[in-house]
């Protein structure tokens, strides 16, 4: 089993996040953006609404943008719609983009491709894989065959698209300084740390027994502590264990409430700790600090959210789609992309949206 990240889609205004009192930001200087990533012939179409409750968090309106021809778009035919649509996008710390296209009809989707910055915009590069997660210096992608044959590989890329290494099968947790890869070997769940260029660090660590059909997830928090969550399909509870930034165990295994079949995508919280995800009931049911074996109920504002999030503004806020929220749940404001659907916000704060599904509008470092 190989798992990296879910496709990020545009989100409607989130329940429990008040935005009615927000007002557009007007009369302020435009946000400074890197000149090389922008197309001077294009006019940004983003409105920024600021509630005034989070001083310095909401960005100023962008002064520039770029447009990337990422997917083919969709055409009608006698056999139905044909072509590909932009489904997700992200960026790494240096501003390189990974844009994912999906088929409008049947058949394998093209997956993610790299787009590197160049004067006046971005240029297309290598195909990354079925999924792509940004790292500090590049991307970690999955590449697989048809119907899981051959098994998926984890592939490490630098920011220019050069493949540095690959690892057979595993679930990758990309952190601020390393990548942890969990793999089941002969009934035992193992964890191996890698550098961003795919070089192993230290010895493999034993996580715990893992029999049958294993359900596996977890996350690495913002300071490098990794929580591995696993169980066997059909089990009434799940097991978790913490690993330190150096890759060694920092807790014994402990139990989490909830059946193994409901293990969802967990995510790092601003400032450290993990929000534990579930696929049944509330999306976010609990949170846990690094090294602790006792989760706490998710705060009401987080439990009310039903989507994934991105840490933005150097950890001072979280983006739930176009809703910007402080780490304590205070509603900071919204971004209005003017009829464009938000595809994702990257590691460097770059926001990407699409109107027609073929081209992607890029706002470099908007939420850095």
Secondary structure by P-SEA (a helix, b strand, c coil): ccccccccccccccccccccccccccccccccccccccccccccbbbbbbccccccccccccccbbbbcccbbbbbccccccccccccccccccbbbbbbbbbccccccccbbbbbbcccbbbbbcccccbbbbcccccccccccccccccbbbbbbcccccccccccbbbbbbcccbbbbbbbcccbbbbbbbcccccccccccccccccccccccccccccbbbbbbcccccccbbbbbbbcccccccccccccccccccccbbbbccccccbbbbccccccccccccccccccccccccccccbbbbbcccccccccccccccccccccbbbbccccccccccccbbbbbbccccbbbbbccccc
